Amino acid sequence: MIYDFVIVGAGIVGLSTAWQLKQALPEASILLVDKEERPAMHQTGHNSGVVHAGVYYQPGSAKARFCKEGAEAVDWFCRREKLPFDRCGKLLVATNAEEDRRIEALVERCAANGIEYRLIGHGELAELEPNIRSTRAILVPATAITDYPAICRRLLELFLEDGGEVRFSLEAESLSEEAGNAVLRYRGGRIAARSAIACAGLQADRLARSGGRRPGFAIVPFRGEYYRLPPAKNDIVRHLIYPIPDPSLPFLGVHLTRMIDGSVTVGPNAVLGLAREGYAKAAVSPADIAEMVASPGFWKMALGNWRAGASELYNSLNRRGYLELCRKYCPSLQLSDLRPYPAGIRAQAVSPAGELHHDFLIEETPRTLHVCNAPSPAATSSMPIGRHIVELVMKKAAGLGIAGAAERQLAPPPWKA
């Protein structure tokens, strides 16, 4: 059998794409594959559940555009499917003169990106968050929390109800174009399709290379380590509490996050990962390390950011150092409050020049589409990212002989209805 589409990756971007593509082309045969036993086993299932408003991102970038629309779409989907969603709001808190100066740039970003915000002085902040210390802060009411794995499970159910197919425990070894088809090879077999979409996350560069292409990026994994506060401190904050980020770094800093189950986590930091899928602290993959250090872009990135990297590593190895990052704005926290919690791993695309790709990155060939870089806020942005992918493949679908493509036009996004 030759499928119309095969989609690799059952994280939230792959599932959003699969469901929306099936909605757009109901006659098309679509197969979703993933090497794990169930959806959302990697980046989607190891994040903090935050639905970002879009404060930080360069105006006009795909991140800024997709994040704002994506937050609306997640809200719409959760209401429609009766999934948990809590618009608790976020406070970005300044704790020193340098961070106080950076607030002005974030205020400009909020205005440029159309994000509702309010500047909060020290006195009002003390009333809103008595356990938080700050000179002043930005309140972003639109920020919310949700359960992304639950969203993934429902997207999979809807995709299957619409006639899609899924195969778990199938690891894609290569994705190439042969004899007028996209061909996915796995141990023991092959799958042919008229078109293929790769949402491979931590394996994005490997799958792109497997078809003989030379992608202009390499994936470098960064471990994000979290702690959970004890249940007695579940009411320590009412909002999400974020530090003012350093604009020279791609990560947002250690923050306090109210989780959808009522608990509170601290994190994440950003430590260079020694295994792409090594969530345990001692996880090491010689193959992953060898591939990483063979990349010229890795060394240029590492040399350009060695101070930040050394600081992150120190605070990873030293819980007291990690605690001090939190105590800058929440001084009541104690070392005993930092309880174990699963880590996450961010797939960061790095160019051969050592530059971090800050925006979403998608590359196409005649019959394949690769999502090369989809870091945070990809979960928030998953609905508009999926729609964008559907728009791209539908432009070519009729020419590829895909069922019903010539007669179908993409309907307006339902979250904007």
C-alpha angles and dihedrals in degrees: 000000000000112000122211091228137009117193121198117209132040097212118119095277093051093046094046089050094047094050095045093045091052089049091051096044107026093170093054120102108234126184122192117198133187133173093225129077096247140009129282096026098143132029095353093051096045103053132099097256094243119156100210122215095211103253101143106045130105109263110253094021123126088246092056093045098042095041096056093045091041093056089056090047094050090050090050094047094047092050092047095048096034094241124153116277127161121184094205098154131228133253119204104202130201117210103178142023095270093052090045089058091049090057090076092061091050091050088054090049091051091052094045092049095045094245119155110236143157130203112234123203126216095264097050091043090056088056094046096042112015092179094055125086118206142141090224139329146203117241114210106187096186096067112108143172130232144158107267096184088055089051089051093051091052093046089053091050092050092047091052093045088055091055102267121142130224134193118190126191089040113124116201110226097179142000117202143151115250134165093348096312140090108246124201115195125199134168105296100007155015137242123209124204137167088238137008133205120199118204093166102148109187090020097045097114094045093052091046091052093046092075093056096265125133104223116203094233144053126212115242114188121223120193116222110204121203137187128202121223119230117267090253087068098049088111096049090110136022097198135035107274117213129175120232102269125235104247091214091064129066095220128083101223132243111317141175111249128191106217125216090248091060097258126118125230132195120215164327116226120182116241125169106259121230092200127035092223099022105125095167114088093239095045113133129175113191090196093053092046093048092051092046097050091046089063114095089206091059094058093046090050093046094049092048094051103030095123093054090043092051091049092050091048092049092052090046092055094039115055091193090060090050089049091054090057087060097040090060087079103012105042096173093071117110132200090251089060092069103091124177118275131168118273126229131215124221119210104220119189113219124192123227086256090060095253120142113234102234098182132058111278126205126176128190140199124184093277106014137062121196124198095211103174124021109150125153125348087037093106091052090044097043097110097053091039089054091047091049090052090049090051090052096049094043090059087064101029099091091050090052092056095248115168115264095354096121093055099043130088122191111255120224113275109274093223088065095050 
